[in-house]
Amino acid sequence: MFEVIAEPNRRAILNLLASSQQSVGEIERQLRMPQPTVSKHLRVLREAGFVESTVDAQRRLYRLKPEPLQEIDAWLAPFRRFWSAHVDALERHLNRMDLITMDSVKEDQSVPSKNPTKSQAKAKTRRRK
């Protein structure tokens, strides 16, 4: 299954068929692929069970079969959970870092500087006079 969908042109065809059934000519135009190439990839996808075809007058319409994709989805589920947990942990870490940074900035703003700015120095001089 993975060998079949590893090929980029086949994935592009599957993406097209995910929205609606298409004829070979429609796929050819949308993906700008030669007709023999489209037919070759559709044959591979059909033999692997990813697509099925029906005859409508003089054209053959292809549509996606969801079952093989559902099998892949089920196989990927534990990996999604694994990465989701790691991404969640990263998000919590970044949120903590943001809070630490914000607290640090607040502390810096509330502590008077040992080196006053020019306006602070002028104000201090005026008060002395």
C-alpha positions as CSV (number, residue, x, y, z in Angstrom):
1,M,0.0,0.0,0.0
2,F,2.7,2.5,1.0
3,E,4.6,1.8,-2.3
4,V,1.5,2.7,-4.2
5,I,0.9,6.0,-2.5
6,A,4.6,6.9,-2.2
7,E,4.6,8.0,-5.8
8,P,3.8,11.8,-6.0
9,N,1.6,11.6,-9.2
10,R,-0.5,8.9,-7.6
11,R,-1.0,11.0,-4.5
12,A,-2.0,14.0,-6.7
13,I,-4.6,11.8,-8.4
14,L,-5.9,10.6,-5.1
15,N,-6.2,14.2,-3.9
16,L,-8.3,15.1,-7.0
17,L,-10.5,12.1,-6.5
18,A,-11.1,12.9,-2.9
19,S,-13.3,15.8,-3.9
20,S,-15.2,14.2,-6.8
21,Q,-15.1,11.4,-9.4
22,Q,-13.1,12.3,-12.5
23,S,-12.5,11.0,-16.0
24,V,-9.0,10.3,-17.3
25,G,-9.3,13.5,-19.4
26,E,-10.2,15.7,-16.5
27,I,-7.3,14.3,-14.4
28,E,-5.0,14.8,-17.4
29,R,-6.0,18.5,-17.7
30,Q,-5.9,19.3,-14.0
31,L,-2.6,17.7,-13.3
32,R,-1.1,18.5,-16.8
33,M,0.0,14.9,-17.2
34,P,0.0,13.0,-20.5
35,Q,-2.9,10.6,-20.9
36,P,-0.7,7.5,-20.9
37,T,0.9,8.5,-17.6
38,V,-2.5,9.1,-16.0
39,S,-3.8,5.8,-17.3
40,K,-0.8,4.0,-16.0
41,H,-1.1,5.5,-12.5
42,L,-4.9,4.9,-12.4
43,R,-4.3,1.2,-13.3
44,V,-1.8,0.9,-10.4
45,L,-4.3,2.6,-8.0
46,R,-7.2,0.4,-9.2
47,E,-5.2,-2.8,-8.8
48,A,-4.2,-1.8,-5.3
49,G,-7.8,-1.1,-4.4
50,F,-7.5,2.7,-4.0
51,V,-9.9,3.6,-6.9
52,E,-12.7,2.1,-8.8
53,S,-14.1,3.0,-12.2
54,T,-17.5,3.1,-13.8
55,V,-18.4,3.5,-17.5
56,D,-20.5,6.6,-18.3
57,A,-21.4,6.6,-22.0
58,Q,-18.0,6.7,-23.7
59,R,-15.9,7.7,-20.8
60,R,-14.6,6.0,-17.7
61,L,-15.1,7.8,-14.4
62,Y,-12.7,7.1,-11.5
63,R,-13.6,7.5,-7.8
64,L,-11.8,7.0,-4.6
65,K,-12.4,3.9,-2.5
66,P,-12.1,4.8,1.2
67,E,-11.3,1.4,2.6
68,P,-7.5,1.3,1.9
69,L,-7.1,4.8,3.2
70,Q,-9.0,3.9,6.3
71,E,-6.6,1.0,6.9
72,I,-3.7,3.5,6.5
73,D,-5.4,5.9,8.9
74,A,-5.8,3.2,11.5
75,W,-2.2,2.2,11.1
76,L,-1.1,5.9,11.6
77,A,-3.3,6.5,14.7
78,P,-0.6,5.4,17.3
79,F,1.9,7.6,15.6
80,R,-0.4,10.6,15.7
81,R,-1.0,10.1,19.4
82,F,2.8,9.9,19.9
83,W,3.4,13.1,18.1
84,S,0.4,14.8,19.6
85,A,1.7,14.2,23.1
86,H,5.1,15.5,22.2
87,V,3.7,18.6,20.5
88,D,1.5,19.2,23.5
89,A,4.5,19.0,25.8
90,L,6.4,21.4,23.6
91,E,3.5,23.8,23.7
92,R,3.3,23.7,27.6
93,H,7.1,24.3,27.7
94,L,6.9,27.3,25.4
95,N,4.0,28.7,27.4
96,R,6.1,28.4,30.6
97,M,9.0,30.1,28.9
98,D,6.6,33.0,27.8
99,L,5.5,33.4,31.4
100,I,9.1,33.4,32.7
101,T,10.0,36.0,30.1
102,M,7.0,38.2,30.9
103,D,7.7,38.0,34.6
104,S,11.3,39.0,33.9
105,V,10.3,42.0,31.8
106,K,7.9,43.1,34.6
107,E,10.6,42.9,37.2
108,D,13.0,44.9,35.0
109,Q,10.5,47.6,34.6
110,S,9.7,47.9,38.3
111,V,13.3,48.0,39.5
112,P,14.9,51.5,39.1
113,S,17.9,51.5,36.9
114,K,21.3,52.4,38.4
115,N,22.0,54.2,35.1
116,P,19.2,56.8,34.7
117,T,18.0,57.8,31.3
118,K,18.6,61.5,30.2
119,S,15.1,62.5,31.1
120,Q,15.3,60.8,34.5
121,A,18.6,62.7,35.2
122,K,17.1,66.0,34.2
123,A,14.1,65.5,36.4
124,K,16.4,64.6,39.3
125,T,18.5,67.7,38.7
126,R,15.4,70.0,38.6
127,R,14.2,68.6,41.9
128,R,17.5,69.4,43.6
129,K,17.4,73.0,42.5
